[in-house]
Amino acid sequence: MTDPAGSLLSLPPPQVPPQALATMVATHWGLTGTLHPLTSERDQNHRLDSGSASYTLKLANPAEPAALTDFQTQALLHSAQHAPNLPTPRIIPTRDGQTILPTPDGALRLLTWLPGTPLAHLPRTPALAASIGTALGQLDATLAPFHHPAADHHLLWDVQNTPDLAPLTEALPADLKPRITAFLTHFATQTAPSLATLPRQVIHGDFNPHNLLADATDPTRLTGILDFGDMTLSYRICDLAVAASYLIDPTDPPSLLLPLVMAFHQANPLTTREIRILPDLITARLVTTLTISAWRAARYPENAAYILRNAPTSRAGLDALTDPGALATTLLHACGTPT
């Protein structure tokens, strides 16, 4: 039977001994140093401290097709060339110029290490939300003309694929399952047809606080945009929905969503229909996070703490979004867009 989550979400990360990775880095990049393991949902990642500089060593899950790894790599190269001020990782080629080193255990890449504090560890403020919106708007504007043969692939995390979560709902807590099941029906019958008429492009797909770094002394200055592993060809507004899903103040949802959306809109103007559908897409992302994390935590209990790290925030956000229509109207007014 085909796994309902797809092989990329069903297989555990590779487990290559650090010494073997260090040998490959020395052979192909001419670098030596200390490897420090990093957490990852489906890849094996390390920070390499070489003495003179630090790097991120990424070993892709062996289930990831070579074309998909190339897609992510080419997008990073495109962003570095066309938006050099955006703090995206830079690809470090091997001694013979390869940007991707194929290995029996997965594709190996070396990237620059970006300094900073994950936004998950910093206070959420309107100014920080605006910085996130500006950065995402600029990144999506940069990626809009980017094309790759592997871009249009199916990813369960992609908001447009929300109805495909149905087989995973058995893992949800009993109090959440009926609510989420009802939303999946609503999305398939009401949201999806409207979404299908909106602008499509390559998107980052995972603008969450663990993938964004900032200067701890100036938290509004982003210093890193990480993890392009969820990139796909989707709808532009889905990228904003992902970012918004992590910026919901349960006591006052618009307080952070307004500066986020307004800043994105200023950097990359949205259409009225995109803003109107945004609250439903935010809910869809919260539902996606809760469903996939519950399913994966049950499957990999040894990695449950990492897998479930965003679940409490997602549950609080879902409980707070009680009136999507009113939120859409508020966002439209704030952006000066006709309702």
C-alpha positions as CSV (number, residue, x, y, z in Angstrom):
1,M,0.0,0.0,0.0
2,T,1.1,3.6,-0.6
3,D,2.0,5.3,2.6
4,P,-0.6,8.1,3.2
5,A,2.0,10.6,4.2
6,G,4.4,9.9,1.3
7,S,7.9,8.5,1.6
8,L,9.5,11.8,2.5
9,L,7.4,12.1,5.6
10,S,7.3,8.3,6.3
11,L,11.0,7.5,6.3
12,P,13.2,8.5,9.3
13,P,16.2,10.8,8.6
14,P,19.5,9.1,7.5
15,Q,21.9,8.1,10.2
16,V,25.4,8.3,8.7
17,P,28.2,8.3,11.4
18,P,29.7,11.7,11.8
19,Q,33.2,10.4,11.1
20,A,32.0,9.2,7.7
21,L,30.5,12.7,7.0
22,A,33.7,14.4,8.2
23,T,35.7,12.3,5.8
24,M,33.5,13.3,2.9
25,V,33.8,16.9,3.8
26,A,37.6,16.7,4.0
27,T,37.8,14.9,0.7
28,H,35.4,16.9,-1.4
29,W,35.5,20.4,0.3
30,G,38.9,20.4,1.8
31,L,37.5,21.3,5.2
32,T,38.1,19.8,8.6
33,G,36.5,20.6,11.9
34,T,33.9,19.5,14.5
35,L,30.5,18.4,13.5
36,H,27.5,19.2,15.8
37,P,24.2,17.4,15.1
38,L,21.1,19.5,14.3
39,T,17.5,18.5,14.6
40,S,15.6,17.8,11.4
41,E,12.3,16.3,10.4
42,R,13.6,14.2,7.5
43,D,17.2,15.1,6.7
44,Q,20.5,14.6,8.7
45,N,22.0,18.0,9.4
46,H,25.1,19.1,11.2
47,R,26.9,22.4,11.9
48,L,30.5,22.2,10.9
49,D,32.9,24.4,12.8
50,S,36.1,24.5,10.9
51,G,38.0,27.1,12.9
52,S,37.9,29.9,10.4
53,A,34.2,29.6,9.7
54,S,31.0,27.6,10.3
55,Y,28.9,25.8,7.8
56,T,25.7,23.8,7.6
57,L,26.1,20.2,6.3
58,K,22.9,18.8,4.9
59,L,22.4,15.1,4.0
60,A,19.1,14.7,2.3
61,N,16.7,11.9,3.0
62,P,17.5,9.1,0.6
63,A,13.8,9.1,-0.5
64,E,14.2,12.7,-1.8
65,P,14.6,12.5,-5.6
66,A,17.7,14.0,-7.1
67,A,15.6,16.5,-9.1
68,L,14.0,17.8,-5.9
69,T,17.4,18.4,-4.3
70,D,18.5,20.2,-7.4
71,F,15.3,22.3,-7.4
72,Q,16.0,23.5,-3.8
73,T,19.7,24.2,-4.7
74,Q,18.9,26.1,-7.8
75,A,16.4,28.2,-5.9
76,L,19.0,29.1,-3.4
77,L,21.4,30.1,-6.2
78,H,18.6,32.1,-7.8
79,S,17.8,34.0,-4.6
80,A,21.5,34.7,-3.9
81,Q,21.9,36.2,-7.4
82,H,18.7,38.2,-7.6
83,A,18.2,39.2,-4.0
84,P,21.6,39.3,-2.4
85,N,20.3,41.3,0.5
86,L,18.0,38.6,1.7
87,P,19.8,36.4,4.3
88,T,19.5,33.1,2.6
89,P,22.1,30.3,2.9
90,R,24.8,30.3,0.2
91,I,25.8,27.1,-1.5
92,I,29.5,26.1,-1.0
93,P,30.6,24.1,-4.1
94,T,33.0,21.1,-3.8
95,R,36.6,21.4,-4.9
96,D,35.5,20.3,-8.4
97,G,32.6,22.7,-8.6
98,Q,29.7,20.4,-7.6
99,T,26.8,22.1,-5.7
100,I,25.4,18.6,-4.8
101,L,27.5,15.6,-3.9
102,P,25.6,12.3,-4.5
103,T,26.2,9.6,-1.9
104,P,24.6,6.2,-1.3
105,D,22.8,7.6,1.7
106,G,21.5,10.8,0.1
107,A,22.6,14.0,-1.5
108,L,25.2,16.0,0.5
109,R,25.4,19.7,0.4
110,L,27.4,22.3,2.3
111,L,26.0,25.8,2.9
112,T,27.0,28.9,4.8
113,W,26.1,29.0,8.5
114,L,23.9,31.9,9.3
115,P,24.2,33.5,12.7
116,G,21.3,34.6,14.9
117,T,18.6,33.5,17.3
118,P,15.6,31.5,16.1
119,L,12.5,33.6,16.2
120,A,10.9,30.9,18.3
121,H,13.0,32.1,21.2
122,L,12.3,35.8,20.8
123,P,9.2,37.8,21.8
124,R,6.6,38.1,19.1
125,T,6.0,41.8,18.5
126,P,4.2,43.8,15.8
127,A,7.6,45.1,14.6
128,L,9.0,41.6,14.2
129,A,5.8,40.5,12.4
130,A,6.3,43.3,10.0
131,S,9.9,42.3,9.4
132,I,8.8,38.7,8.6
133,G,6.1,40.0,6.2
134,T,8.6,42.2,4.4
135,A,11.2,39.4,4.1
136,L,8.6,36.9,2.8
137,G,7.1,39.4,0.4
138,Q,10.6,40.1,-1.0
139,L,11.5,36.4,-1.2
140,D,8.3,35.5,-3.0
141,A,8.8,38.4,-5.4
142,T,12.3,37.0,-6.1
143,L,11.0,33.5,-6.6
144,A,8.1,34.5,-8.9
145,P,10.0,34.2,-12.1
146,F,12.0,31.1,-11.0
147,H,11.1,27.8,-12.7
148,H,12.3,24.3,-12.4
149,P,11.1,20.9,-13.8
150,A,10.8,19.5,-10.2
151,A,8.8,22.4,-8.8
152,D,5.4,21.0,-9.3
153,H,5.6,18.0,-6.9
154,H,3.2,16.8,-4.2
155,L,4.0,17.8,-0.7
156,L,1.6,17.0,2.1
157,W,2.6,20.1,4.0
158,D,1.6,22.3,1.1
159,V,-1.7,24.1,2.1
160,Q,-3.3,23.4,-1.3
161,N,-3.2,19.7,-0.4
162,T,-5.1,20.0,2.8
163,P,-7.8,17.5,1.8
164,D,-5.1,14.8,1.5
165,L,-4.7,14.9,5.3
166,A,-7.9,12.7,5.7
167,P,-6.1,9.3,6.0
168,L,-3.9,10.8,8.9
169,T,-6.7,12.1,11.1
170,E,-6.9,8.8,13.1
171,A,-3.8,9.9,15.0
172,L,-5.5,13.2,16.2
173,P,-6.7,13.6,19.8
174,A,-10.3,12.6,20.2
175,D,-11.5,16.2,20.9
176,L,-9.8,17.5,17.7
177,K,-10.7,14.9,15.1
178,P,-14.4,15.8,14.4
179,R,-13.5,19.5,14.1
180,I,-10.6,18.9,11.8
181,T,-12.5,16.4,9.7
182,A,-15.3,18.9,9.2
183,F,-12.8,21.6,8.2
184,L,-11.3,19.2,5.6
185,T,-14.7,18.9,4.0
186,H,-15.2,22.7,4.1
187,F,-11.8,23.2,2.4
188,A,-12.4,20.7,-0.3
189,T,-15.9,22.1,-1.2
190,Q,-15.5,25.8,-0.5
191,T,-11.9,26.9,-0.2
192,A,-10.1,24.8,-2.9
193,P,-12.3,26.1,-5.8
194,S,-11.5,29.7,-4.9
195,L,-7.8,29.0,-4.3
196,A,-7.5,27.5,-7.8
197,T,-8.1,30.9,-9.4
198,L,-5.2,32.7,-7.6
199,P,-1.6,33.4,-8.6
200,R,0.8,30.4,-8.5
201,Q,4.5,30.3,-8.2
202,V,7.4,28.6,-6.4
203,I,7.1,29.4,-2.6
204,H,9.3,28.8,0.4
205,G,6.5,26.8,2.1
206,D,7.8,26.8,5.7
207,F,8.3,30.4,7.0
208,N,8.0,29.3,10.6
209,P,9.8,30.8,13.7
210,H,12.3,27.9,13.8
211,N,13.4,28.6,10.2
212,L,14.0,32.3,10.7
213,L,16.9,33.9,12.6
214,A,17.2,37.4,14.0
215,D,19.8,39.6,15.7
216,A,19.0,39.2,19.4
217,T,20.1,42.8,20.1
218,D,17.8,44.0,17.3
219,P,15.0,41.4,16.9
220,T,13.5,43.2,14.0
221,R,16.6,42.5,11.8
222,L,16.3,39.1,10.3
223,T,19.7,37.4,9.8
224,G,18.7,34.0,8.4
225,I,16.0,32.4,6.2
226,L,16.6,28.6,6.5
227,D,15.2,25.3,5.3
228,F,14.1,25.4,1.7
229,G,13.1,21.7,1.9
230,D,9.3,22.4,1.7
231,M,9.6,24.5,-1.5
232,T,7.0,23.7,-4.1
233,L,4.9,25.2,-6.9
234,S,1.8,26.4,-5.1
235,Y,-0.2,29.5,-4.5
236,R,1.6,32.7,-3.4
237,I,-1.0,33.3,-0.7
238,C,-0.2,29.9,0.8
239,D,3.2,31.1,1.7
240,L,1.8,34.0,3.7
241,A,-0.7,31.7,5.3
242,V,2.1,29.5,6.7
243,A,3.9,32.5,8.2
244,A,0.6,33.9,9.6
245,S,-0.2,30.5,11.3
246,Y,2.7,31.0,13.7
247,L,1.9,34.6,14.5
248,I,-1.6,34.4,16.1
249,D,-1.9,36.0,19.5
250,P,-4.8,34.0,21.0
251,T,-6.0,37.0,23.0
252,D,-6.0,39.3,19.9
253,P,-5.4,37.5,16.6
254,P,-5.2,40.7,14.4
255,S,-2.5,42.3,16.6
256,L,0.4,40.4,14.8
257,L,-1.5,39.4,11.6
258,L,-2.1,42.9,10.6
259,P,1.5,44.1,10.5
260,L,2.6,40.8,8.9
261,V,0.1,41.0,6.0
262,M,0.4,44.8,5.5
263,A,4.2,44.5,5.3
264,F,3.9,41.6,2.8
265,H,1.4,43.6,0.8
266,Q,3.7,46.6,0.6
267,A,6.6,44.4,-0.6
268,N,4.6,42.2,-2.9
269,P,1.0,43.5,-3.5
270,L,-1.8,41.0,-2.9
271,T,-5.1,40.8,-4.7
272,T,-8.5,41.2,-3.0
273,R,-9.3,37.5,-3.5
274,E,-6.0,36.5,-1.9
275,I,-6.6,38.5,1.2
276,R,-10.2,37.3,1.5
277,I,-9.2,33.6,1.4
278,L,-6.2,34.1,3.7
279,P,-8.0,33.2,7.1
280,D,-9.2,29.9,5.7
281,L,-5.7,29.1,4.5
282,I,-4.2,30.0,7.9
283,T,-6.7,27.6,9.5
284,A,-5.7,25.0,6.9
285,R,-2.0,25.3,7.9
286,L,-2.9,25.0,11.6
287,V,-4.9,21.9,10.8
288,T,-2.0,20.5,8.7
289,T,0.5,21.1,11.5
290,L,-1.7,19.4,14.1
291,T,-2.6,16.4,11.8
292,I,0.9,15.7,10.4
293,S,2.7,16.2,13.7
294,A,0.2,13.9,15.6
295,W,0.7,11.2,12.9
296,R,4.5,11.4,12.8
297,A,4.8,11.6,16.6
298,A,2.8,8.4,16.9
299,R,5.0,6.8,14.3
300,Y,8.4,8.1,15.7
301,P,7.9,8.5,19.4
302,E,11.7,8.9,19.9
303,N,11.5,12.1,17.9
304,A,8.1,13.2,19.2
305,A,9.4,16.3,21.2
306,Y,10.8,17.8,18.0
307,I,7.9,16.8,15.8
308,L,5.3,18.2,18.2
309,R,7.2,21.5,18.9
310,N,4.7,23.6,17.1
311,A,1.5,21.8,18.1
312,P,0.6,23.8,21.2
313,T,0.9,27.1,19.3
314,S,-1.1,25.7,16.4
315,R,-3.9,24.5,18.8
316,A,-4.1,27.9,20.4
317,G,-4.2,29.6,17.0
318,L,-7.0,27.3,15.8
319,D,-9.0,28.0,18.9
320,A,-8.6,31.8,18.4
321,L,-9.7,31.9,14.7
322,T,-13.4,31.9,15.4
323,D,-14.5,34.4,12.8
324,P,-12.6,34.1,9.5
325,G,-15.0,36.5,7.7
326,A,-14.4,39.3,10.2
327,L,-10.7,38.8,10.1
328,A,-10.7,38.9,6.2
329,T,-12.6,42.2,6.4
330,T,-10.1,43.6,8.9
331,L,-7.1,42.6,6.7
332,L,-8.7,44.0,3.6
333,H,-9.3,47.4,5.2
334,A,-5.8,47.5,6.7
335,C,-4.3,46.9,3.2
336,G,-6.5,49.5,1.6
337,T,-8.0,46.8,-0.6
338,P,-11.7,46.9,-1.6
339,T,-13.9,44.4,0.3
